């Protein structure tokens, strides 16, 4: 018996200190598969995709025993969003284009229906104000087609002029154009708008053939309206210092649908970040932390950080009591490690993160980056809250498109990434 105890103690001594390695990949895969599925409608504002996503996250909070600061986990607020809930048809010549694959409708576009002639100019002509005016006059009543496939060869100055001219064409109210087509060589990426422009704008990919002899036919339905959405917030009380907080955030909203048949799954952006947040919630529910750990699933990130901005203006507790905050976005790869925004601003916490990684040989790299106001950490950082925004590196490049799907998201380093962050939150002071 005594030798057995000695052997057990010896083996226990050999185990690494800190957080025990955990295998959270199956749970993460379940979360991503669910949130990125067609049933959740791209987690946007068409067919209640956003609300269904919030309800699902609440279910997971309850399973992990999270408490609510108020009567509900939800923190509701209103947003203005231009959506595309119904008809979505675009054809050029005799070819009907495939939404998401061949074209995207600018997210600020109004409804449009009919058949129109085309007038084609090159993107470089936009840098010449005289040529641009002639093109607008010649394109009256037509769709002005801008062949921007040579944009990669622009000088920096010309690129700025082209961008300025495109903005003018999109927003000009008295141009008498039926609409605009931007023929791009780049990747088709979509976004969300809370406003409307005067006429429809369509971005088509390089494989689409366009000539001035072609006829454009389209039938696009859009709705600009007010929607009620909600942040979803829960917490686990701390064991030693419950009135100080560690905060873990991820946005759960995505782009929703463009017409009845096309949706944007948002597996990497940001079902993966939600999976990391929920996996950490499940971990700390059975491994209580020294400080109270708060979990914030933000909505409205894709529309301009609206959820996090609303929260910092209506906080559930004093923001000065946040010891540290980490915002997770794009957590689904990791082949080349992670990038840490604000790593240069908070060198002590960054060193802790890198030391844990090096000591346990987890991720390929933990790379540092300075401040960047590009995700939901930013409103907190602007209020003086110490924070990181972390995203994974390498792997797939699907982003804001129809190809950001659960079945192609590798979650390559999710377990190692999870173990790194669980230990970081356990050790950070």
Secondary structure, DSSP 8 states (H G I E B T S, - for coil): -HHHHHHHHHHHHHS-SSS-----HHHHHHHHHHHTSGGGGGGSSSTTHHHHHHHHHHHHHHHTT-B-SSSSSEEEEEEEEEEB-S-EEEEETTEE--BTTTEEE-TT---EEEEE-EEEEEGGGGG-HHHHHHHHHHTBTSEEEEE-TTGGG--HHHHHHHHHHHHHHHH-SSS-BSEEEEE-SS-------SS--SSEEEEE-TTS---TT--EEEEE--EEEEEEEEEEEEEE--SSEEEEEEEEEEE-----BBSSS-B---IIIIIHHHHHHHHHHHHHHHS--SEEEEEEEES-STTTSHHHHHHHHS-SS-GGGEEEEEEE-S-S--TT-EEEETTTT-HHHHHHHHHHHHHHT-SS-EEEE-----STTHHHHTTT--EEEEEE-SS----SSTT--GGG---TTHHHHHHHHHHHHHH--
